[in-house]
Amino acid sequence: MPPLPPLLRATRPLSHSLLRLRPFLSTTTTSHKPLSTSASPRKPKAAPKTTTKTTKAKSAARTDESIAVTYPDPSAVPPSEPVVGAGGAHGLPTLATFSLQGRVGVVTGGARGLGLVMGQGMVVSGADLAIVDLNKDEADKQAKLIVETFQRENPGVERLPRVTAHFGDVSDAASVDKCVAEILKAHGKIDSLVTSAGFTENCEATAYPIERVRKLWGVNVDGTYLFATAVARHLMERKAKGSMVFIGSMSGSIVNVPQPQAPYNASKAAVRHLAASLSVEWAKAGIRVNCISPGYMLTALTEKILNGNPDLKSQWTSLIPQGQMGNPKDLMGPVTFLLSDASSYVTGADLRVDGGYTVT
Ligand SMILES: NC(=O)c1ccc[n+]([C@@H]2O[C@H](COP(=O)([O-])OP(=O)(O)OC[C@H]3O[C@@H](n4cnc5c(N)ncnc54)[C@H](O)[C@@H]3O)[C@@H](O)[C@H]2O)c1
């Protein structure tokens, strides 16, 4: 990977979102001014201008529309691996209310990244799981791996978890309804939902094509709303209690710099307040809704970039009070807590899992 431009090195960290540019760039018009994805970085037109901008970015928390970053094609990124050593039914004793035994959970965007790890956390905590993703093949593969890992780590366990994979486009109402019906056919019920399907892009607002912004909001906001309401209807019909966790981002509460990502930030603010609003609307039905807002997490995609750029990693981590990026495993406990009875009086909350980033 070619070196990142000086601006990038001089300012606050980039979110994992910078890794998402290739699909964006492949669909943009020539009038749009996207971040570079060419093999070699763009040459600055005039050195003094670049220097001035760098100085500005160094001295102020501002977004910078000239940020360019090269990142690997998503197909070159290794798939996520199930977490090993998470324990399970035969692990250390813990508060019984943390158990998800007997529950059926759904995780959208669960074929990779954070969704996969949170789904595995639910399984380790006793739940059966339905993985929903656009990438059905990967979801199928991961469903098998989760059960195999569970079996290996819990020798002699009486019952293996049931983990299924389902195609679903969360931004499409018909696809969501079809997917929920398929899950109900496979599992008989749904008790818990984690909405992790989402993506992000970086582009200055004045150049961001509106159709791409709508696509982003369609997955991040509509997708959360559609899946949550479909599951809520099922819970209400069943007169059953339930718990939902929406995956927001610290970007829903703060503005990341220097990468421009206003539509993403707005989408995650919407996710956070949607959780709060629905928690009030559905409290009488016994449905709890909370939000988890992760900070900078080390996923397969970010790791691939950072391995080749140790300097960049240290710059990112220097802004996190805990001094390191989050591991997807760091979400297993928070999601289990919020889905379980251990949090039965917690609803409408936003749990930031960001190493302290947002309190500085
Ligand atoms: N990784 C981070 O550092 C980070 C930080 C804060 C918030 N988040 C949020 O966490 C969530 C997961 O991020 P990730 O890094 O694991 O991403 P990821 O790209 O690794 O995984 C996202 C998954 O969602 C699926 N998906 C995308 N669009 C979909 C759709 N329309 N319908 C169904 N599935 C779809 C993808 O196929 C993929 O499997 C996102 O909402 C993201 O905004 C991530």
The ligand as a Gaussian input file, in Angstrom:
#p B3LYP/6-31G(d) Opt

LIG

0 1
 N      -15.683000      -1.295000      12.441000
 C      -15.728000      -0.159000      13.136000
 O      -14.703000       0.411000      13.542000
 C      -17.077000       0.460000      13.467000
 C      -17.109000       1.541000      14.348000
 C      -18.345000       2.098000      14.674000
 C      -19.508000       1.591000      14.129000
 N      -19.451000       0.545000      13.264000
 C      -20.712000       0.052000      12.726000
 O      -20.796000      -1.331000      12.975000
 C      -21.534000      -1.965000      11.942000
 C      -20.720000      -3.132000      11.380000
 O      -19.500000      -2.630000      10.855000
 P      -18.333000      -3.627000      10.388000
 O      -17.065000      -2.878000      10.507000
 O      -18.480000      -4.917000      11.064000
 O      -18.671000      -3.746000       8.835000
 P      -18.405000      -4.976000       7.837000
 O      -18.390000      -4.380000       6.474000
 O      -17.229000      -5.773000       8.252000
 O      -19.706000      -5.867000       8.008000
 C      -20.954000      -5.377000       7.612000
 C      -21.793000      -6.550000       7.122000
 O      -23.074000      -6.003000       6.753000
 C      -23.490000      -6.599000       5.539000
 N      -24.407000      -5.676000       4.857000
 C      -24.114000      -4.508000       4.264000
 N      -25.223000      -3.979000       3.714000
 C      -26.243000      -4.829000       3.984000
 C      -27.627000      -4.844000       3.677000
 N      -28.184000      -3.872000       2.958000
 N      -28.388000      -5.868000       4.131000
 C      -27.822000      -6.879000       4.849000
 N      -26.504000      -6.930000       5.141000
 C      -25.729000      -5.918000       4.713000
 C      -22.197000      -6.817000       4.776000
 O      -22.358000      -7.811000       3.764000
 C      -21.238000      -7.232000       5.881000
 O      -21.252000      -8.642000       6.069000
 C      -21.861000      -0.874000      10.928000
 O      -23.158000      -0.398000      11.156000
 C      -20.833000       0.191000      11.219000
 O      -21.275000       1.472000      10.845000
 C      -18.261000      -0.018000      12.917000

